[in-house]
Amino acid sequence: MTEILIRNADTIITMDDIRTELSGADIRVRDGVIVEIGTGLTSDGDIHDAQGCVITPGLVNTHHHLYQTLTRAVPGGQDALLFGWLQTLYPIWSRFGPEEMFISAQVGLAELALSGCTLSSDHLYLYPNGARLDDTIAAAQEVGLRFHPTRGSMSIGESDGGLPPDSLVEKEAAILEDSIRVIDAFHDDRDGAMVRVGLAPCSPFSVSRDLMRDAALLARDKGVMLHTHLAENDEDIAYSLEKFGCRPGQYAEDLGWTGDDVWHAHCVKLDGQEIDLFARSKTGVAHCPCSNCRLGSGIAPVRQMRDAGVPVGLGVDGSASNDAGNLILEARQSMLLQRVANGADAMSAREALEIATRGGADVLNRNDCGRLAVGKRADIAVWDVSGVESAGSWDPAALLLAGPTRVKHLFVEGRQVVKDGQMATVDLPKVIERQNQLALALQA
């Protein structure tokens, strides 16, 4: 039995069912599970003092492309819309191999951890030169984050009217075969699972209708979730209307891609009928505000989605379209954009924090995470509010208004991943050095 006690927190924002907030309180953890929250708690285990700190649930990232941390700020792609951006980067990504996938995932996951993230999904849809989903799973196991990778895919290359080069697409039979392999090898559906696997054909413009339908059937047979990009920008809508004769929401519904076991990335251009469809079916959305800004895609109708009852979580998206993987800043950006679109009272700091924690966990069907309550997993972010960012703040719990933007301590399943603002699980400077070497090699 291992036990820890995090004590004397200025504020604990639990995000429990009644959104309890406590002052001067403690959290006791045993074997990765929260066993007690209150004041004056004691423990024979390791003691962590949280005086001057705010504690939140660990943040949850519902959409990422971890491999893209090797291609930040690539010239030629910095000022392009989605389709042009992809066509600039596909040839670079085609030169990746297993080490590039592993190291870029380590860097991306460490960056997330330092921003308070304890659970991340990942959408890996290309597998050049022997790369496999296994490479990113191994990286997550070393970093220590809870992980929900998805076996993505592309099957329609340029010669067949798709967007990706033919060298990056796979045969659909091989995609389905490998999907079965990774589910059987890695998926864990138990409470507290450190790895769950989903299926994620990349997008309507890079796979066939048959693969979308077959992936949905396979996922439901295996009991795993489904993920893809949908309605990301005006180009995406135009493609759907031209190729399929319908909007993306209708396309998704026709192929079995709605339900509480499905979440779609972006959804910037959903209309009212599609929002209603997602609300009725409890289809989730991964909102990626910084990437949507960077690519000029627009502002997703998150206020309307939330009001209708659509499950919404946050995603940083890939670092080739965001250039950063800081989830607490993503939450702030989501709040600001909804205020730009709908007025200053459109979204509070606490609602944005809820989307970043409990909201994302619910999208990933992880009600064991994303909230601090007895019986839930001990995924805990500790934020030091005694520094310059919060100096003078009347509401230190409003982290998204004043900061900080880097976590002091981070615990995943009760294990410390970040200690005093530094990674505790991997030698991050050494990983960064190798990342930069690989990036220079790609440039050359």
DARA-V160730 format. One record per pair of residues at least 4 apart in sequence whose C-alpha atoms are under 6 Angstrom apart, sorted by the first residue. I is the first residue (numbers start at 1). GAP is how many residues later the second one is. D is the distance in Angstrom with one decimal. If there is no record, write none. Layout:
# DARA-V160730
I | GAP | D
I | GAP | D
This chain:
# DARA-V160730
2 | 28 | 5.7
2 | 29 | 5.3
3 | 26 | 5.5
3 | 27 | 4.3
3 | 42 | 4.8
4 | 24 | 6.0
4 | 25 | 5.3
4 | 41 | 4.9
4 | 42 | 4.6
4 | 43 | 5.9
5 | 22 | 5.8
5 | 23 | 4.5
5 | 42 | 4.9
6 | 20 | 5.6
6 | 21 | 5.2
6 | 42 | 4.7
6 | 43 | 5.9
7 | 19 | 4.1
7 | 42 | 5.2
7 | 43 | 5.6
8 | 16 | 5.1
8 | 17 | 5.4
8 | 18 | 5.8
8 | 42 | 5.3
8 | 43 | 5.1
9 | 15 | 5.2
9 | 16 | 5.4
9 | 41 | 4.6
9 | 42 | 5.0
9 | 44 | 5.5
10 | 13 | 5.4
10 | 14 | 4.9
10 | 41 | 5.9
10 | 42 | 5.7
10 | 43 | 5.5
10 | 44 | 5.8
11 | 11 | 5.5
11 | 12 | 4.5
11 | 43 | 4.8
12 | 9 | 5.5
12 | 10 | 5.1
12 | 42 | 5.9
12 | 43 | 4.7
13 | 8 | 4.7
13 | 43 | 5.1
14 | 6 | 5.7
14 | 357 | 5.7
14 | 358 | 4.6
15 | 4 | 4.6
15 | 356 | 4.9
16 | 355 | 5.3
25 | 13 | 5.4
25 | 14 | 4.6
26 | 11 | 5.7
26 | 12 | 5.4
26 | 13 | 5.5
27 | 9 | 5.9
27 | 10 | 4.6
28 | 7 | 5.8
28 | 8 | 5.1
29 | 4 | 5.5
29 | 5 | 4.5
29 | 6 | 5.5
32 | 345 | 6.0
32 | 346 | 5.3
32 | 381 | 4.2
32 | 382 | 4.4
33 | 342 | 6.0
33 | 343 | 5.8
33 | 344 | 4.5
33 | 345 | 5.0
34 | 340 | 5.0
34 | 341 | 5.5
34 | 342 | 5.7
34 | 344 | 5.4
35 | 339 | 5.0
36 | 338 | 5.8
52 | 333 | 5.8
52 | 334 | 5.4
53 | 330 | 5.2
53 | 331 | 4.4
53 | 332 | 5.3
54 | 328 | 5.9
54 | 329 | 5.1
55 | 326 | 5.7
55 | 327 | 4.6
56 | 325 | 5.3
57 | 313 | 5.5
57 | 314 | 5.3
57 | 315 | 5.8
57 | 323 | 4.9
57 | 324 | 5.8
58 | 58 | 5.8
58 | 59 | 5.3
58 | 60 | 5.0
58 | 321 | 5.2
58 | 322 | 4.8
58 | 323 | 5.0
59 | 57 | 5.7
59 | 58 | 4.2
59 | 59 | 5.8
59 | 297 | 5.5
59 | 298 | 4.6
60 | 57 | 5.7
60 | 59 | 4.9
60 | 60 | 5.8
60 | 296 | 5.8
60 | 297 | 5.3
60 | 300 | 5.2
61 | 59 | 4.5
61 | 253 | 5.8
61 | 254 | 4.9
62 | 59 | 5.2
62 | 224 | 5.6
62 | 252 | 5.7
62 | 253 | 4.8
63 | 58 | 5.7
63 | 59 | 5.9
63 | 252 | 4.3
63 | 254 | 5.3
64 | 58 | 4.8
64 | 59 | 5.9
64 | 252 | 5.9
64 | 253 | 4.1
64 | 254 | 5.0
65 | 57 | 5.6
65 | 58 | 5.2
65 | 253 | 4.3
66 | 39 | 4.9
66 | 42 | 5.6
67 | 34 | 5.3
67 | 37 | 5.1
67 | 38 | 5.8
68 | 250 | 5.5
68 | 251 | 5.3
68 | 252 | 5.3
69 | 35 | 5.4
69 | 250 | 5.0
70 | 34 | 5.8
70 | 369 | 5.7
71 | 249 | 5.4
72 | 247 | 5.7
72 | 248 | 4.6
72 | 251 | 5.1
73 | 5 | 6.0
77 | 8 | 4.8
77 | 11 | 5.9
80 | 4 | 5.6
80 | 5 | 5.1
81 | 4 | 5.8
81 | 214 | 5.2
86 | 4 | 5.9
94 | 34 | 5.7
96 | 4 | 5.6
97 | 31 | 6.0
97 | 32 | 5.0
97 | 34 | 5.1
98 | 33 | 4.3
99 | 4 | 6.0
100 | 4 | 5.9
102 | 33 | 5.1
102 | 34 | 5.3
102 | 37 | 5.6
105 | 4 | 5.9
105 | 31 | 5.7
106 | 33 | 5.2
112 | 5 | 5.3
112 | 213 | 5.8
112 | 214 | 5.7
113 | 4 | 4.8
114 | 292 | 5.6
114 | 293 | 5.6
115 | 211 | 5.3
115 | 212 | 5.8
115 | 213 | 5.8
115 | 291 | 4.9
115 | 292 | 5.6
116 | 265 | 5.5
116 | 291 | 5.4
118 | 27 | 5.4
118 | 294 | 5.9
119 | 26 | 5.9
119 | 27 | 4.5
119 | 28 | 5.7
120 | 27 | 5.2
121 | 26 | 5.8
121 | 27 | 4.2
121 | 28 | 5.2
122 | 27 | 4.6
122 | 28 | 5.9
123 | 27 | 5.2
123 | 29 | 6.0
124 | 28 | 5.1
125 | 27 | 3.7
125 | 28 | 4.2
125 | 77 | 5.9
127 | 4 | 4.9
127 | 5 | 6.0
140 | 4 | 5.8
140 | 5 | 5.8
143 | 282 | 5.7
146 | 48 | 4.7
147 | 47 | 6.0
147 | 48 | 5.0
148 | 47 | 5.7
148 | 48 | 4.8
148 | 49 | 5.5
149 | 48 | 5.3
150 | 47 | 5.4
150 | 48 | 4.3
150 | 49 | 5.1
150 | 50 | 5.7
151 | 48 | 4.9
151 | 49 | 5.6
152 | 48 | 4.2
152 | 49 | 4.8
152 | 50 | 5.7
153 | 48 | 4.7
153 | 49 | 5.5
154 | 15 | 4.9
154 | 48 | 5.9
154 | 52 | 5.2
154 | 53 | 5.3
155 | 14 | 4.7
155 | 15 | 5.1
155 | 52 | 4.8
156 | 4 | 5.9
156 | 6 | 5.0
156 | 50 | 5.1
156 | 51 | 5.2
157 | 5 | 4.7
157 | 7 | 5.1
157 | 8 | 5.2
157 | 9 | 4.4
158 | 4 | 4.7
158 | 5 | 5.4
158 | 6 | 5.8
158 | 7 | 5.3
158 | 8 | 5.9
162 | 43 | 5.9
162 | 44 | 5.4
182 | 4 | 5.8
183 | 4 | 5.0
183 | 14 | 6.0
187 | 9 | 4.5
187 | 10 | 5.0
188 | 5 | 5.7
188 | 8 | 5.3
198 | 26 | 5.4
198 | 27 | 4.8
198 | 28 | 5.7
199 | 27 | 5.0
200 | 26 | 5.8
200 | 27 | 4.6
200 | 28 | 5.2
201 | 27 | 6.0
202 | 26 | 5.5
203 | 25 | 5.7
203 | 26 | 5.1
210 | 4 | 6.0
211 | 4 | 5.8
213 | 42 | 5.2
215 | 4 | 6.0
219 | 4 | 5.8
219 | 5 | 5.0
225 | 36 | 4.9
225 | 37 | 5.8
226 | 36 | 4.7
227 | 35 | 5.9
227 | 36 | 5.2
227 | 37 | 5.5
228 | 36 | 5.2
229 | 35 | 5.6
229 | 36 | 4.7
230 | 34 | 5.9
230 | 37 | 5.5
231 | 5 | 5.7
231 | 6 | 6.0
231 | 17 | 6.0
231 | 36 | 4.7
231 | 37 | 6.0
231 | 38 | 5.2
232 | 34 | 5.3
232 | 35 | 5.3
232 | 36 | 5.2
233 | 64 | 4.8
239 | 4 | 5.9
240 | 4 | 5.3
240 | 7 | 5.8
241 | 4 | 4.5
241 | 5 | 4.9
241 | 6 | 5.8
249 | 25 | 5.4
252 | 5 | 4.7
253 | 4 | 5.4
253 | 5 | 5.6
258 | 4 | 5.8
258 | 25 | 5.4
259 | 22 | 4.8
259 | 23 | 5.5
259 | 24 | 4.7
260 | 22 | 4.9
260 | 23 | 5.0
262 | 21 | 5.5
263 | 20 | 5.8
263 | 21 | 4.1
263 | 22 | 5.2
264 | 21 | 4.9
265 | 20 | 5.8
265 | 21 | 4.6
266 | 20 | 5.8
266 | 21 | 5.2
266 | 22 | 5.9
268 | 32 | 3.9
270 | 4 | 5.7
278 | 4 | 5.6
278 | 5 | 4.8
278 | 32 | 5.9
279 | 30 | 5.1
279 | 31 | 4.4
284 | 27 | 4.8
284 | 28 | 5.8
284 | 79 | 5.4
285 | 27 | 4.9
286 | 27 | 5.0
286 | 28 | 5.3
286 | 29 | 5.6
287 | 27 | 4.8
287 | 28 | 5.7
288 | 27 | 4.8
288 | 28 | 5.6
289 | 45 | 5.7
290 | 32 | 5.9
291 | 30 | 5.3
291 | 31 | 4.6
292 | 4 | 6.0
292 | 5 | 4.9
292 | 6 | 5.9
302 | 4 | 6.0
305 | 5 | 5.1
306 | 4 | 5.5
311 | 52 | 5.9
312 | 47 | 5.8
313 | 42 | 5.3
313 | 46 | 5.0
313 | 47 | 3.8
314 | 42 | 5.5
316 | 9 | 5.6
319 | 4 | 4.1
319 | 5 | 5.4
331 | 21 | 5.7
332 | 68 | 5.2
335 | 12 | 5.6
335 | 17 | 5.7
338 | 4 | 5.7
339 | 4 | 4.5
339 | 5 | 4.7
339 | 7 | 5.2
342 | 4 | 5.6
349 | 49 | 6.0
349 | 51 | 5.7
354 | 4 | 5.5
354 | 5 | 5.9
355 | 4 | 4.1
356 | 4 | 5.8
357 | 13 | 4.7
358 | 12 | 4.2
358 | 13 | 5.7
361 | 5 | 4.9
361 | 8 | 5.9
361 | 9 | 5.2
362 | 4 | 5.6
362 | 5 | 5.8
368 | 8 | 5.0
368 | 9 | 5.9
369 | 8 | 5.7
377 | 36 | 5.9
378 | 35 | 4.8
378 | 36 | 5.0
379 | 32 | 5.4
379 | 33 | 4.4
379 | 34 | 5.6
380 | 30 | 5.8
380 | 31 | 5.1
381 | 29 | 4.7
382 | 26 | 5.6
382 | 27 | 5.0
383 | 24 | 5.0
383 | 25 | 5.3
384 | 24 | 5.9
385 | 5 | 5.4
389 | 13 | 6.0
389 | 14 | 5.4
389 | 15 | 5.6
390 | 12 | 5.5
390 | 13 | 6.0
399 | 4 | 4.8
408 | 12 | 4.9
408 | 13 | 4.5
409 | 9 | 4.9
409 | 10 | 4.8
409 | 11 | 5.8
410 | 6 | 5.8
410 | 7 | 5.5
410 | 8 | 4.8
411 | 4 | 5.1
411 | 5 | 4.4
411 | 6 | 5.7
417 | 7 | 5.1
417 | 8 | 5.7
418 | 4 | 5.4
418 | 5 | 4.6
418 | 6 | 5.1
419 | 5 | 5.9
